[in-house]
């Protein structure tokens, strides 16, 4: 400590007071922003949570000082919203706890991409103009974060508005990234208005009008869309099975047939209520059903589907063997015996009556560390070093966005965290999905904010694409969400249950479904322009000087 004290710059009492004030303001902003996210029903806090933060960063001039105070703001934001990631239950795997703890400190650091771009912008433009670019820098970060191996875009700012149904209706045009822009620009114009009031004792009506306009235009649009919505004539009765099996015990052994009997019992209840489509949750059975060792269980499922004349969509592990090792695909792993290579996927299987063909969907978007070790293709030793107790940290990455074709309808079914990727979901919509399904197991995280946040993110996917979303979750929350984002029915968390209801099939394809990357690409262009202009600025100066 004496070593660091030696290089510390002395501060006057006034400077220390100002520093503490700025720390308090940054912390307050982070807390307000965190409280705007589900499950806390205070989405409106997001519309002014950035104001204390903006007042602080505008007073700072160096990259280090801006990012230091930004980290404080972002740490409190992430602490409130992501505290649950480590699970912190008595059965939780130590590796998951460590990863969750590290995420709380690492995730705020990724957001510094946006504040760093703001700093670079101040070297070209005034602070005021740079602040007007800040929303685009933020969206740039949100988008590129969703593309990397370390991706975890859970806290996309627009997700904070999931409870604000009328406001989010505009997402069918602008998507969740457009909601992010609206939230940030409302904050900026309110901040400008307050600064003007502070400096001149007068309210700048232009800034206030701009903030109100950005708020009320989506509200008017949302009021129109909800009033104009008619329940579609085509509806499909779906049964969502929620077996509520302890996920930590599920993978440690036990009878597969006992678990299958449990699923059949709940499915029978759904069939008795008229369900045509039955959906089981993620990895409904802890086995490679199509791997060749479970022919009896596989035949039981075919028999059930044939007898009940229903379609079954289920989450299930899947494995493929390659005995010609040299021609095995990239990412294939060797059996311990070395006799063959294999790929394994967190998959969705679809069974149809009177058909032995099983349709497969292999999860494309994997959870970093939880399902796939980042950069493991280039650094294979990481796969052995980083592995957690239930042994599911080494899935392969699926590449196809195929939908479940039930002959009379098509279902865009995804696994768990895939539902948080907005542009990815549009690929399934554009491949013909009539409605969307999410099979998931959120029980790993106990009764925390995580499962509730996950459920509400599906509300945004429904609105963006005007497609109903159904969720089959192992321990909850299973639900049916209509195309305007209303939850029609849902189960309680940690209950053994089956939910049966009609799913509206909406034919409309939204502007966002067709063009999901308009706003992200604008943000990318502005961000790259900022960087390029700064790099070329010395050349421009030199040319001007010579001329």
N, C-alpha and C positions, 0 to 999 in steps of 0.2 A: 504493500500500500504506500509506503514511503517513496518508492520509485515513481509511482504515478503522481503522487502529490508534488513531487519535485518539478514536474512539467505542467502542472495545472496553472492556468492563468487566473490570477487573483481577481475577485469580483467585489465591487462595492455593494453595500446593502441594497441600494436601488436596483442594481443589476440582478442580484439574487432574488429580489422581490419580483422583478419582471420575469425572470426565468421560471420561478414557481407559478406565477400567474399563467404563463404559456403552457406549462406542463398540466396545470389544472384544466385549461380550456381544451387542450388536445385530448385529455382523458375523458372530459365531459362529452366531447363530440363522439369519441369512440363508443362510449356507453350508450348514448342516444341512438347511434346507428345500430348497435347490437340489439337494442330493445325494439327496433322497428321490424325485426325478422320474426317469423313464426317460431315457437307457438304463442308468443306474446302478441295480442291483437292490437298493436299500436303502429300500424304501417305509416301513419302520417308523420311520425318522428323522423323518418328518412328525408322529409322535405326541408328540414332545417338542421339536421345533424351535422352537416359539413360547415355550417356558418362559423362555429368557434374554431374549427380547423383552418379555414381560409384566413381568418383574422390573424392566426399565428404564422402561417407560412409566408404571408405577404410581408411580414416584418423581418424575414430571414433572407440572407443573400447568398450563402455558400451552399453547395450541394450537400455537404456533410451535415450542416445545421438543419437544412430543410428535411433531409431524410431521417435525421435523428428524432425530430419532433413528430414526423409522420409515422415513424415506427411506434411511438407511444400511442398515437390515435388508433393505428391499425391493430396493435396488440390488444387493446381493450375491446375493440370490435370483434376480433377473432376469439378472444377469451369467452365472451358472452355467447357467441353463436356456435363455437366448435368445441366447447369444453368436453363434450360427450364422446369424441372420437376415440379416446383411449378405453372406452367401455366402462372401466372402473367398477365392474361387478365382481363378485367373489370368485367366479369361474374364469374371469378374463385371462387370456394368455399374456404373459409378461411382455412378449414382443409387441403385441397390440397396444399395451399400455405405454411402452416406451415410444412407439411410433406416434401415438396420440399426443403424448407430451411434447415430443419434438415438433409436431405439426403446429402447435400453439405458438411456438417461437419462430418456426421457419416460414409459415404462411404469410405473416405480415411483411416479411422481407421481400416476397415476390411482388407485392403491391408497390414497392418502391420504384418499379419500372415506370409507373405513371407519374410519380412525383419527380423522378429524375428527368423525364421528358419535359415536365413543367419547368424545371430549373434550366434545361437547355434552351427552352423557348424564351426565357427571360434574357438570354444572351442575344436574341434576335429582335424580340418585340418588348413592349412595355409589360409590366407585371399584370396590368389589367387585361390586355389582349391575351397574354399567356394563360390567364385564368379562364378566359373564354374558350381556349383550346383544351383546357384540362379535362372536360368530359370526354372528348375524343381520345385523349391519351389514356384515360381510364378504361374506355371500351376496348382500345387497342390491347391493353394488358389483359382484360377479361377474355378476349378472343384468343390471343396467342397462348395464354395459360391453358386453354382447353385443348391445345394441339400437342403439347409436349408429353414426354414420358412421365413427368412429375405432375401431370394435370390433376386438379381437384377444384373445378369451378363451381363449388357448392354455393359460394357466397356471391354469385352474380348479383349486382345491386338490385336489378329489377325483381329478383325473387322476394325481396322484402314486401312487395305489394300483393302477394297472393291472396290476402284477406280482403283487399280493396277491390271487390269484383267489378264495380262500375269503371274504375280508373284503368284496369288492366285490359279492358275490351279492345283497346287500340293495338294490343299486341298482335292481333291478326294482320296488321299492316307492318308494324315496326319491330315486332318480336321483343324478347326480353332485353336485348341490348338497346333497343329504342326506349324502353322504360328506364333503363339506366341513364340514358342521355337526358330524358325529361326530368328525372329526379335531380340530377346534378345541375342542370341549367336553372331549375327553380331555386335551388340553393344559392347559386351564383347571383341571380338577379335580386333575390332577397338580401343577400349579403351586400351587394352594391347599394341597394336602397338604404340599408341600415348605416353603411359607411357615410353615405351622403347626409343622412339625418344627423349623424354624430359630428360631422365636420361643418355642416352649414345650418344645422337646426331646421332643415327643411326636408320633406320627403320627395325624392325623385320619382315623379309619377310614371316616367317611362319605364324605369326598372321594375317598379311595382306592377305596372300593367303587364309587362312581359312575363313576370312570374305568374300572375293570375291567369294570363292567357294560356300559358303552357300547362296550367292545372285544369282550367275549365274546358278547354277544347277536347281533351280526352274524356272528360266527364260527360260532355254533351254527346260525343260519339258513343260512349259506353251506354248512356241512357237510351239512345236510339237503337243500338244493336240488341240490347236486352229486351226492349219493348217489341222489336220486330221479330224476335225469335219465335218460331213455331215448332212445336214438337214434331219431328219427322214422322211420316206414316210408317216407314220401315223401322222396326225395332226388333231386337234379338234378345231373348231371355237367356241370361248368363248366370251360372252358379260359381261363386268364388269360395274356394275351400281354404279354411284357416285352421290347420291342425294344432297349432300352438305347441310344437315340440321344442324342448330345450336345445338350442343349436350346439351347445358345448358337449352335450351328452349324445346327440344324434350321430356324430362322427366317430364315437368311441366304441362302437360295436352294437350288439343287439340284433334282434330279428328283423330282417327286411320285410318279411311277410306280415309281421305284426304292424309295422308302419303302413304297409300297403292296405291291410284290413281297416286301419283307422281312416285312411283316405277314401276307401270305398264306402265306408259307413257314412261319412259326411257327404260324399258325392251322391249317394242314394237319396239323401234328404233333399238335395238340390233337384234331382231328377223328379222326385215326387211333387215338387213345386213347379214343375214344367220347364226346367232349364234345358236348353238345346246344346249349350256349350258349357263345359266344365273346365275350370282353370285351377290348377294346383300351383303352389308357390315355388320359389327358387329352390333348386336341388331338393325336390320333394322326397326323393329317396337317396340315401348316401351310397350310391353304387353306380357303376358303369353299366346301365341297364342293357345297352346294345353291345356290350363287350364280349358276349359269348358265354359268360358264366351265370347268366340270370335268365335262361330261356323259360323257366317255369313262371317266374314273375312277369316276364314280358307277355307270355301267352295269357296270363290272367287279365292283364290290362286290355289286350285285344278282345278277349271274351266279354269283359265288362262293357266296352264300347259298343260291341256288336249287339249285345243283349238289350242295352238301354237305348240304342240308336241315337247316341250323342257323339259330339266331337270333344276330344280331350286335348287341352294345351297344358303342358307341364314343364316346369323347370327340371333339369336333370343333367348330371355330369355325363359327358360323352367322351369316348376314346377311339382312336384309330391307330392300327398297327401297320408298320412298314417293315417287311422282312427283307426287302432290298434296301439296305441301310444307305447305300451311296446315293440313291434317288429319293430318299426321304426329304420332305419339305424343310425349309429353314425353320429353326426353332424346335424341331423334333428332338426328343430326349431318348437316351438309350435305356433299355431295360437293364437291370442289374446283371442279368446273365450275358448281356451283350449280343443276344441272338436277334434282336429286332429293335427298331426305333418306334416311338409312339408320340402322338399329339393328344392332348386332353383339353377339353373345352367346358366352360360353364355354359350349358346349352338349354335350348327349349325344344322339346319334342312335341309333335302334333300327331294324334291318332284319329283316324276317321273310321266310321262304321263300315264293315264289309271291305276292308282294305288292309293288306299286310304291309303296305308302304308306310314308313314313318318319316314325316317331314322333319328336317333339322334346321335350327337356327343356332349359330355359334356366336357367343357374346363378343362384340367388337371392342367395346369400351370397358377396360378392366380397371379395378381399383388399384392405384399404385401401392406397392408393398403388400396389401391385403391379398390381391389375386395375381399380381405380376410384379416382379422386382424390376424397377426402372433400369433400362440400359443392359438388361441381362443378355440380349442377343450379342452385344459387343463385348460384354464382360461376364462370361458364363459363370465364373467362380462366385459371383454375387448370389446366384440362385441357391448355392449350398450354404452360404454364409447367412443369408437373410431368409428365414423360414419360420412360420409360426405354427403353434401346436396342432391345429386341426388339419394342417397339411394341404391347404388350398391356395398357397401363394405362388403357384407355378403353372397357372392355366396358360394355354396358348391363345393367341388373339385371332378371333374370327375376322373374315374379310368380306363376307357377303351380307347384304341387307335384305334378305328374303323374308317374305311375309307368310303367315299361315293361311293356306288356301283351303277353306272348308267347303268349297263348291258353291255354296249359296252366299258366302260372304268372305271377306279377307280381313285378317287381323294382323296388325303390326305389333308383334309381341317383342318386348325387350326385357333385359334382366337388370333389375336393381338400379345401380348408379347410372346406367345408360339413359335413364329418363331425365337426367339433369343436363344433357347435351342438346340444346334446342335445334341446331342445324342438322344433327344426326337424325333426330326424330323426323324431320321433313323428308329424309331419304325414304323412310318406310311409308310415309304418306304418299309420296310421289310414285312409290312402287305398288300403289293400289289399295292401301289399307282403308277399310270402312270405319274401323275404330281401333284404338290403341289399347294394349294390355301391358301391364308391368307385373312381372313375377319377382318377388323380393323376399328377403329374410332380414328384417330390421331388428330382430330380437337380440342380436349380439350386443346392442347398446342399451338394453334395459329401458326403463321408463324415463327417458331423457328427451331433450329437444330434438335429437336427430331424426327419429322415426316420424315425428310430426312435421318437421321441415321437409323431409323427403316426400311425404304425402302431398303437401301443399305445392311443391314444385310441379307436380303433375297437373295441377290446376292451370298453370301457365302453358303447359304443352297442349292442353285441351283448347284453350282460347286461341293460341297462336295458329292452330291448324283447323279449328272448328271440328274437332273429332272428339267423341266421347273417349274417356280413359277409364279403364277398370284396373284395379290393383288387387292381386292375390298375394297376401303377405302371410308368412308362416305364423307369426304371433300378432299381426295387426300392423298397420291399419289397412284392412281390406275395404275397398269402397268403389262406388260408381260415380263418376264425374261427368256431367253433361257437356255439350260443346260450348256453352258459355261459362263454364268454370264453376257451376254449382254442384256441390256434393249432394247427390240424390239419396244416397244411403251409405252407411259405413258401420264397421264393427268396432267393438271396444278393444283396446290394447290388452294383450296377454289373456285372451279368451279362446276357447275351442269353439269354433262357430262355422256356419256356412251362410253366405249372403247371396240371395237370389233377387234379381231385378232385371228390368228391361233396359237395354242399352240402345239409345237413339243413334241411328245411322244417318249422318248428315252428308249430303253429296257435295256441298260447296268446297272448293279448294281456294284457300286464302292467298292474298298477295304474298304474305310472309312464307307460306308453304312453297310458293313458286320461286321466290327470290329471298332466301334467308340470309344471304351474305351482303346485302346492300350496305347496311350500316357498319358492320365490321370492316368491310373493305374500304369504306370512306375513312374510318378511324385509322386503318393501316396506312392509307395514302397520306393522311395529314401527319401522322407520326414519322413516317419515312421522309416526308418533305422537310420536316423540322430538323431531322438529323442530317440530311443531305445539304440543306441550306447552311447549317452551321459549319459543316465541313468545307463548303465552298466559299464561305464568307471571306476568309483571308485572300482567296484568289480574286474575288470581286473587288476587294479593297485595293489590291495590287494593280488591277486593270484600271480602276478609277484614278489611282494615283498617277499612273503613267500617262493616262489620257489628259 
